[in-house]
Amino acid sequence: MQTPVLLMTTDAAVSTEVAKALRANGHVLHSATARDPRDLIAALTREPAPVVLVDLDPQPRQLLEEIGGVAERFPASRFVAILSKVNDEVLMAAMEAGVRRVLPKQSIATDLQGVLNRLTSNSVNRGPQGDLITIFSAGGGCGATTIAANLANEIGQDGQPALLVDLDLTYGSLSLYFGLEPHYALDHVLGYTQVDVDLIRSTASVVGPRVHLMASTASTSFTRPEPVDLSRIGVVLREARHAYKHTIVDAPRVPHGVAAALAEQSTHSLLVFQLTVKNIRLARSMLQALEEHGVPRDRIIPVANRCARGMAVSKEDAAKVLGMDVRTLRNDYAAAAECFNFGKPLAEASPRSVLRKDLQELAVRLAPVAAAN
């Protein structure tokens, strides 16, 4: 069944390019083309359209003020904007106006089909609730981001990617890991009035066929950081679990209250540390803090990373201090560094890595069906 797309533009060349991009992809231009927001309202009143494509040139800010009213009046329609030059100011204004995606006109031929597919792919049916795996870290540099990125790649599947959520609000480590420069980030979703499956899917960046990324705010505003209110993170993750079968949260430095809320909502929570006295003490303190916030200790899986023979502190020592069993991941620094350097998961950069083997075994425990495929 073809999905009708209503277009608003005064540029005949844009109409031709959009029609060409849609022709081979199950979408078709709406019978009417609107020239301005007034025409758009009339067309939507006569015949609703699931997707509305609006050309913001030549006055994007002025048009977005009017489009915001149209989007509020027709909440069943998903709005996508196109314009010649995309910048942070326009992106923020578009999100506030209810626009789901903004595309530069030069990418219509390559990106429009994918955007429309994601907006119309059975998203009206929220679907079952997927898994949520949260990864905490007991100290910086313990490798939690590498674990998050590669677990997602092992658990995700072609056609059913896992969603990574980057809560590293200082550095945005996952975008750096994959070498991405995302247009949208977590703050765009947290600040949105109505968070739903469509918004999650359209805001996430595509890393590859097995992984999508909800980027940290540091990835889009590193030089101008603003405080991020995580009070609605539970709402975002609830919708993420309907949008994706598997969601993995990298939460290296979050307040104890937020950590407890994440652990309560998660199907699995990992606490990553290294076999050092400092890391183990910090891991114990974090477990105690979570308990004080109502999270039972047995809800957390301690994971000792970068383990090797002859270490001064053993797995058994850590288990004794923490009062619970500890899983281990073997050290393979060379392979992990190669992944970071080239923005690739272990499966591509070093498929025979012992670290990858250990992560595959962990993935089987966390998501047996997905990891087996």
Secondary structure, 3 states (H helix, E strand, C coil): CCEEEEEECCCHHHHHHHHHHHHCCCEEEEEEEECCHHHHHHHHHHCCCCEEEEECCCCHHHHHHHHHHHHHHCCCCEEEEEECCCCHHHHHHHHHCCEEEEEEHHHHHHHHHHHHHHHHCCCCCCCCCCEEEEEEECCCCCCHHHHHHHHHHHHCECCECEEEEECCCCCCHHHHHHCCCCCCCHHHHHCCCCCCHHHHHHHCEEEECCEEEECCHHHCCCCCCCCCCCCCHHHHHHHHHHHCCEEEEEECCCCHHHHHHHHHHCCEEEEEEECCHHHHHHHHHHHHHHHHCCCCHHHEEEEEEEECCCCCCCHHHHHHHHCCCCEEEECCHHHHHHHHHHCCCHHHHCCCCHHHHHHHHHHHHHCHHHHHC
